[in-house]
Amino acid sequence: MIVGSILFTTIIIMAFTLTIRTLLNQKKLSEVKSDFINNMTHELKTPLATISLAIDAIGNEKVIGNPDKIRQFSSMIKEENKRMNKQVETILQSALMEKEEISLNLQVIDVHQLITRTVENLQLQLDSKNGRVDLQLQAIQPILKVDEVHFGNVIFNLLDNAIKYSKTNLEIKIHTVNTRKALVITIADNGIGMSRDTVSRVFEKFYRAHTGNLHNVKGFGLGLSYVKAIVDAHKGKIKVESTLGKGSKFTLEFPQD
């Protein structure tokens, strides 16, 4: 009877613990879902509002006869449309990652050229933070066989994050080097940095770090989970080091056959 009582009590305790853990996980999932819906609504609502205003402006009698104004508003509509497409593409890519259906179109590329081109495309955002990029592209063999689009998105997302999570006078250092069998890329910045808890969770889907008094950072919390998935799909490795208030450093390593 004593053994039976102990066994029965143990089963009850285990069942109770499992129930509590399940409830906590459900609560966490509910919070993540709510945050995602709120972020998605905000991200899509802003460009839609801008497009609506631009269309109304084009229909104004004073604007119809002004080709320069029409071009200006048409350009705004085009840019906001591209922005929405990018957000939708991010969500679709997340769905593919969930199903592990990412298909890679592997081709030989020069990583140095891709990095340089990505930095040039982000120059306007860099200028807004009075930022500069120090390119230390020292790899003797910068050739990789990768999916150019996805790999380019990896570099873009890491640089975009460095810009978003920073204040003025941003400095980013991009360094490449060859090891015996791999190409190593490091992207370091002097941004706001991350806490230990954030570093441990930064690659989780939908996770977004608290940014203190930095209120202009937008997104779904999918960028770095996408980066991790693409690096893994290329049989690479990624790690992050960060100190709160001092910046972050991402290190990527890709095998070279």
C-alpha positions as CSV (number, residue, x, y, z in Angstrom):
1,M,0.0,0.0,0.0
2,I,2.8,2.4,0.8
3,V,4.6,1.7,-2.5
4,G,1.3,2.1,-4.3
5,S,0.6,5.4,-2.6
6,I,4.0,6.7,-3.4
7,L,3.6,5.7,-7.1
8,F,0.1,7.2,-7.3
9,T,1.4,10.5,-5.7
10,T,4.3,10.6,-8.1
11,I,2.0,10.1,-11.1
12,I,-0.2,12.9,-9.8
13,I,2.7,15.3,-9.3
14,M,4.1,14.5,-12.8
15,A,0.7,15.0,-14.4
16,F,0.3,18.3,-12.5
17,T,3.7,19.5,-13.6
18,L,3.0,18.5,-17.3
19,T,-0.3,20.4,-17.2
20,I,1.3,23.5,-15.8
21,R,4.1,23.4,-18.4
22,T,1.6,22.9,-21.2
23,L,-0.5,25.9,-19.9
24,L,2.7,28.1,-19.8
25,N,3.7,27.0,-23.3
26,Q,0.1,27.8,-24.6
27,K,0.3,31.2,-22.9
28,K,3.6,31.9,-24.5
29,L,2.3,30.8,-28.0
30,S,-0.7,33.0,-27.5
31,E,1.4,36.0,-26.7
32,V,3.7,35.4,-29.7
33,K,0.7,35.0,-32.0
34,S,-0.8,38.3,-30.7
35,D,2.6,40.1,-31.1
36,F,2.9,38.8,-34.7
37,I,-0.6,39.8,-35.7
38,N,-0.1,43.3,-34.2
39,N,3.3,43.7,-36.0
40,M,1.9,42.4,-39.3
41,T,-1.1,44.7,-39.1
42,H,1.2,47.7,-38.4
43,E,3.7,46.8,-41.1
44,L,1.0,46.5,-43.8
45,K,-1.2,49.3,-42.6
46,T,1.5,52.0,-42.9
47,P,2.3,51.4,-46.7
48,L,-1.4,51.0,-47.5
49,A,-2.1,54.4,-45.9
50,T,0.7,56.0,-47.8
51,I,-0.5,54.5,-51.1
52,S,-4.0,55.8,-50.4
53,L,-2.8,59.3,-49.7
54,A,-0.6,59.3,-52.8
55,I,-3.5,58.1,-55.0
56,D,-5.8,60.9,-53.6
57,A,-3.0,63.4,-54.2
58,I,-2.6,62.4,-57.8
59,G,-6.4,62.9,-58.3
60,N,-6.1,66.4,-57.1
61,E,-6.7,69.0,-59.8
62,K,-3.5,71.0,-58.9
63,V,-1.4,67.8,-59.2
64,I,-2.8,66.4,-62.4
65,G,-1.2,69.2,-64.4
66,N,2.1,68.9,-62.7
67,P,4.2,66.0,-64.2
68,D,6.9,66.3,-61.5
69,K,4.4,65.8,-58.7
70,I,2.8,62.9,-60.5
71,R,6.2,61.2,-60.9
72,Q,6.9,61.9,-57.2
73,F,3.7,60.3,-56.0
74,S,4.0,57.5,-58.5
75,S,7.4,56.8,-57.1
76,M,6.0,56.7,-53.5
77,I,3.4,54.2,-54.6
78,K,6.0,52.0,-56.2
79,E,8.3,52.1,-53.2
80,E,5.5,51.3,-50.7
81,N,4.3,48.5,-53.0
82,K,7.8,47.0,-53.0
83,R,7.8,47.3,-49.2
84,M,4.6,45.4,-48.9
85,N,5.8,42.7,-51.3
86,K,8.9,42.3,-49.2
87,Q,6.8,41.9,-46.0
88,V,4.6,39.3,-47.7
89,E,7.7,37.5,-49.0
90,T,9.1,37.4,-45.5
91,I,6.0,35.7,-44.2
92,L,5.9,33.2,-47.1
93,Q,9.5,32.3,-46.6
94,S,8.7,31.7,-42.9
95,A,6.0,29.3,-43.9
96,L,8.4,27.4,-46.2
97,M,10.9,27.2,-43.4
98,E,8.2,25.8,-41.1
99,K,7.6,23.0,-43.6
100,E,11.3,22.7,-44.4
101,E,10.6,23.3,-48.1
102,I,13.3,25.8,-48.9
103,S,14.7,25.0,-52.3
104,L,18.2,26.3,-53.1
105,N,19.3,27.3,-56.6
106,L,23.1,26.7,-56.0
107,Q,25.5,28.6,-58.1
108,V,29.1,29.8,-57.8
109,I,29.4,33.5,-56.6
110,D,32.0,35.9,-55.4
111,V,31.1,36.7,-51.9
112,H,33.1,39.9,-51.9
113,Q,31.2,41.3,-54.8
114,L,27.9,40.4,-53.2
115,I,28.9,42.1,-49.9
116,T,30.0,45.2,-51.6
117,R,26.8,45.4,-53.7
118,T,24.7,44.9,-50.6
119,V,26.5,47.7,-48.7
120,E,25.9,50.0,-51.7
121,N,22.2,49.2,-51.7
122,L,22.0,50.2,-48.0
123,Q,23.8,53.5,-48.3
124,L,20.8,55.6,-47.8
125,Q,19.9,53.9,-44.5
126,L,23.6,54.2,-43.5
127,D,23.6,57.9,-44.2
128,S,20.5,58.3,-42.0
129,K,22.5,57.0,-39.0
130,N,25.7,58.8,-40.1
131,G,27.0,55.3,-40.5
132,R,30.1,53.9,-42.2
133,V,31.1,50.4,-43.2
134,D,34.7,49.2,-42.9
135,L,35.2,46.5,-45.5
136,Q,38.1,44.2,-44.5
137,L,37.6,41.6,-47.3
138,Q,40.8,39.6,-46.8
139,A,39.7,36.1,-47.9
140,I,42.0,35.0,-50.7
141,Q,39.4,32.6,-52.0
142,P,36.0,34.3,-51.7
143,I,34.1,31.9,-53.9
144,L,31.1,29.9,-52.6
145,K,28.5,27.7,-54.2
146,V,25.3,29.1,-52.7
147,D,21.8,30.3,-53.6
148,E,22.6,33.9,-54.5
149,V,19.2,35.3,-53.5
150,H,19.0,33.6,-50.1
151,F,22.6,34.2,-49.4
152,G,22.2,37.9,-50.3
153,N,19.2,38.1,-48.0
154,V,21.4,36.7,-45.1
155,I,24.0,39.5,-45.6
156,F,21.2,42.1,-46.1
157,N,19.3,41.1,-43.0
158,L,22.4,41.2,-40.8
159,L,23.4,44.6,-42.0
160,D,19.8,45.9,-41.9
161,N,19.6,44.8,-38.2
162,A,22.9,46.5,-37.4
163,I,21.4,49.7,-38.9
164,K,18.0,49.4,-37.2
165,Y,19.4,48.5,-33.8
166,S,21.8,51.4,-33.5
167,K,21.9,55.1,-32.8
168,T,23.9,57.8,-34.7
169,N,27.6,57.4,-35.7
170,L,27.1,53.8,-36.6
171,E,30.2,51.8,-37.4
172,I,30.1,48.3,-39.1
173,K,33.0,46.2,-39.8
174,I,32.8,43.3,-42.3
175,H,35.7,40.9,-42.3
176,T,36.3,37.8,-44.4
177,V,39.0,35.2,-44.1
178,N,39.7,31.7,-45.3
179,T,40.4,28.8,-43.0
180,R,41.6,25.4,-44.2
181,K,38.2,24.3,-45.4
182,A,35.8,27.3,-44.9
183,L,35.1,30.9,-45.6
184,V,34.5,32.9,-42.4
185,I,32.5,36.2,-42.5
186,T,32.2,38.4,-39.5
187,I,29.8,41.4,-39.2
188,A,30.4,43.6,-36.2
189,D,28.7,46.9,-35.1
190,N,28.8,49.4,-32.3
191,G,25.0,49.4,-31.9
192,I,22.8,49.0,-28.8
193,G,23.9,45.4,-28.3
194,M,21.9,42.6,-26.6
195,S,21.5,41.1,-23.2
196,R,22.5,37.5,-22.5
197,D,18.8,36.4,-22.6
198,T,18.4,38.0,-26.0
199,V,21.5,36.4,-27.3
200,S,20.3,33.0,-26.3
201,R,16.9,33.6,-28.0
202,V,17.8,35.8,-31.0
203,F,17.4,33.0,-33.6
204,E,13.9,32.0,-32.3
205,K,11.0,32.7,-34.7
206,F,8.9,35.7,-33.9
207,Y,11.3,36.7,-31.0
208,R,11.9,40.5,-30.9
209,A,14.4,42.0,-28.5
210,H,13.4,44.9,-26.2
211,T,14.9,48.1,-27.6
212,G,14.5,50.4,-24.6
213,N,13.9,53.9,-25.9
214,L,14.4,52.9,-29.5
215,H,10.8,52.9,-30.8
216,N,11.3,53.1,-34.5
217,V,12.4,49.4,-35.0
218,K,9.8,47.5,-37.0
219,G,9.5,43.9,-38.1
220,F,8.0,40.5,-37.5
221,G,10.8,38.9,-35.6
222,L,11.5,36.6,-38.5
223,G,14.7,38.1,-39.9
224,L,17.3,36.2,-37.8
225,S,15.3,32.9,-37.7
226,Y,15.4,33.1,-41.5
227,V,19.1,33.8,-41.5
228,K,19.7,30.8,-39.2
229,A,17.6,28.6,-41.5
230,I,19.4,29.6,-44.6
231,V,22.9,29.2,-43.0
232,D,21.9,25.7,-41.9
233,A,20.5,24.9,-45.4
234,H,24.0,25.8,-46.7
235,K,25.6,23.5,-44.1
236,G,27.1,26.5,-42.5
237,K,27.4,27.8,-38.9
238,I,26.4,31.1,-37.3
239,K,27.1,32.4,-33.8
240,V,26.6,35.8,-32.1
241,E,28.5,37.6,-29.5
242,S,27.1,40.8,-28.0
243,T,27.4,43.2,-25.1
244,L,24.5,45.4,-24.1
245,G,25.3,49.0,-25.0
246,K,28.5,48.1,-26.9
247,G,27.4,46.3,-30.1
248,S,27.1,42.8,-31.6
249,K,29.2,40.5,-33.8
250,F,27.8,37.8,-36.0
251,T,30.2,35.1,-37.3
252,L,29.3,33.0,-40.2
253,E,31.3,30.0,-41.5
254,F,30.6,28.2,-44.8
255,P,32.4,25.1,-46.0
256,Q,34.4,25.4,-49.2
257,D,34.7,22.2,-51.3
